[in-house]
Amino acid sequence: SGWGSWLLNLDQNKANMFAFEISSTRKGYLIKNGVNVLDEQEINNYDNFFDYIRLEQVLEHIPDIKECMELIKKISNKNVLLEVGVPDGLKVIKDPKFITINKGPIQPLEHLNCFSNQSLKKFIKLYDFEPYTFKDILNLYLNKSILSLIGFKTFLKEIFDNFFSTTIKFRIKL
C-alpha cells in the first residue's frame, strides 16, 4: 500500500479499510492513521472477504506475480471489483529498443514486470477475472451522479482507461 495516500483520502466512516505493506515504517504510519494493516499470516485468513481490491503501481514490482494473483483470487469475494493500475509498457512490448535506464515502464531493479492494456487483461484472465465491460462501467456510474460536468468527465476517463490504458477494472468471471 505504500504510504496509503489513496486509502487516507477515503471517508473512513464509510469504508472498512485494509492495507498490505511490508515496510515497517509505512506500516506504522498507516496504523497511526487508522488503517488496518495485514501481515502475510493474517491476510490468508480473509478467504472470499474483500469486495474491492486496488493494486495501484504494484504488479510491476512483484517478483512472484503468480503467488500474488493467487492470493488476490483467494481473498476476493464473488462480487469483487479489482482495480489494477500499472505503467503502460506498450512501447517496450512493441519495440524492445525503447528500454532505457530512465523512469518508465521498465526500471532496472525496480520494475520486474511490464504490461500493455491487452497483456494485462490476458494475464489477469488467467486468475478467473474479466475486465469490466462498457455496460459494467455505465452501471457503476448510474448509481452515482454523472449529471455534473466532473461526473461526466470521470465517467469518460473510466471508459478510456478500461479499454485503452493500463488502469483497468476487473470482476470474477461469471
C-alpha positions in Angstrom: 0.0 0.0 0.0 3.0 2.3 0.2 2.2 5.4 2.2 -1.6 4.8 1.7 -2.3 8.2 0.2 -5.3 6.7 -1.8 -6.7 5.0 1.3 -6.2 8.0 3.5 -8.3 10.1 1.2 -11.3 7.8 1.7 -14.0 8.6 4.2 -13.0 6.2 7.0 -16.6 6.2 8.4 -17.9 4.7 5.1 -15.3 2.1 4.5 -13.6 -0.7 6.4 -10.1 -0.2 5.0 -7.3 -2.8 5.0 -3.8 -2.5 3.6 -0.9 -4.9 3.0 2.5 -3.4 3.4 6.0 -4.9 4.0 7.8 -1.8 5.2 7.7 -1.4 9.0 8.0 2.4 8.7 5.0 2.6 6.3 3.0 0.0 8.4 3.5 2.3 11.5 2.3 5.3 9.5 -0.8 3.5 8.2 -1.7 2.2 11.6 -1.3 5.6 13.2 -3.7 7.0 10.5 -6.4 4.4 11.3 -5.8 1.8 8.5 -6.0 -1.9 9.4 -2.6 -3.3 8.2 -2.5 -7.0 7.5 0.6 -9.1 7.5 1.3 -12.3 5.5 -0.2 -14.6 8.0 -3.4 -12.5 8.7 -4.2 -12.0 5.0 -4.6 -15.7 4.5 -7.5 -15.7 7.0 -9.6 -13.4 4.7 -10.9 -16.0 2.2 -13.7 -14.6 0.0 -13.7 -11.4 2.1 -12.9 -8.3 0.1 -15.4 -6.6 -2.3 -12.9 -4.0 -3.6 -9.2 -4.5 -4.1 -6.9 -1.9 -5.6 -3.4 -2.8 -6.9 -2.1 0.6 -7.9 1.5 0.6 -9.2 2.1 -2.8 -7.5 2.2 -5.7 -10.1 5.3 -4.3 -11.9 7.3 -4.7 -8.6 6.3 -8.2 -7.6 8.9 -11.0 -8.1 6.3 -13.8 -7.7 3.4 -12.3 -9.6 1.7 -15.7 -9.8 1.6 -16.1 -6.0 0.3 -12.5 -5.7 -2.6 -13.1 -8.1 -3.5 -16.5 -6.4 -3.8 -14.6 -3.1 -5.9 -11.9 -4.7 -8.2 -14.5 -6.1 -8.4 -16.2 -2.7 -9.3 -13.1 -0.8 -11.8 -11.7 -3.4 -15.5 -12.3 -2.8 -17.7 -13.2 -5.8 -18.7 -9.6 -6.3 -15.2 -8.1 -6.1 -14.2 -5.0 -8.1 -10.5 -5.5 -8.7 -8.8 -2.3 -10.0 -5.3 -2.7 -11.4 -3.0 0.1 -12.5 0.5 -0.4 -13.9 2.8 1.7 -16.1 1.9 1.4 -19.7 4.6 -0.8 -21.4 3.1 -0.9 -24.9 6.1 0.9 -26.4 8.5 -1.5 -24.8 6.5 -4.5 -25.8 6.3 -3.3 -29.4 10.0 -2.3 -29.7 12.5 -3.6 -27.0 14.9 -0.9 -28.2 12.7 1.6 -26.3 14.1 0.2 -23.0 16.1 2.9 -21.2 17.5 3.4 -17.7 15.2 6.4 -17.2 12.0 6.3 -15.2 9.3 4.4 -17.2 7.6 1.1 -17.6 10.9 -0.7 -17.3 13.1 0.5 -14.5 16.1 -1.8 -13.8 15.9 -3.3 -10.3 12.5 -1.8 -9.6 10.1 -2.9 -12.3 10.2 -6.6 -12.8 7.0 -6.9 -14.9 5.7 -4.9 -17.9 2.2 -4.7 -19.3 0.1 -3.2 -22.1 -3.7 -2.9 -21.9 -4.1 -6.2 -23.8 -1.3 -8.1 -22.0 -2.6 -7.0 -18.6 -6.1 -8.2 -19.5 -4.8 -11.6 -20.7 -2.7 -12.0 -17.6 -5.5 -11.2 -15.1 -7.8 -13.6 -17.0 -5.5 -16.4 -16.1 -6.9 -16.0 -12.5 -10.6 -16.1 -13.4 -11.1 -12.3 -13.6 -12.5 -10.5 -16.6 -12.4 -6.8 -17.5 -15.4 -4.6 -16.9 -17.5 -4.1 -20.0 -18.9 -0.7 -21.1 -22.2 -1.8 -19.5 -20.5 -2.6 -16.2 -18.9 0.9 -16.1 -22.2 2.5 -17.1 -23.9 0.7 -14.2 -21.3 1.9 -11.8 -22.0 5.5 -12.8 -25.7 5.2 -13.0 -25.6 4.6 -9.2 -23.5 7.8 -8.9 -24.2 11.3 -10.1 -22.8 11.7 -13.7 -25.1 14.7 -14.2 -22.3 17.1 -13.3 -19.5 18.0 -15.7 -16.9 16.5 -13.4 -19.0 13.3 -13.0 -19.3 13.0 -16.8 -15.6 13.6 -17.3 -14.8 10.9 -14.7 -17.1 8.5 -16.5 -15.4 9.1 -19.8 -12.0 8.7 -18.2 -13.1 5.3 -16.8 -14.2 4.1 -20.2 -10.9 5.3 -21.8 -8.8 3.7 -19.0 -10.6 0.3 -19.2 -10.3 0.0 -23.0 -7.1 1.8 -23.8 -4.8 2.3 -20.7 -3.3 0.1 -18.1 -5.7 1.1 -15.3 -8.4 -1.5 -15.6 -11.4 -2.7 -13.5 -12.0 -6.4 -13.3 -14.5 -8.8 -11.8 -14.7 -12.5 -11.2 -15.7 -14.3 -14.4 -19.4 -15.1 -14.4 
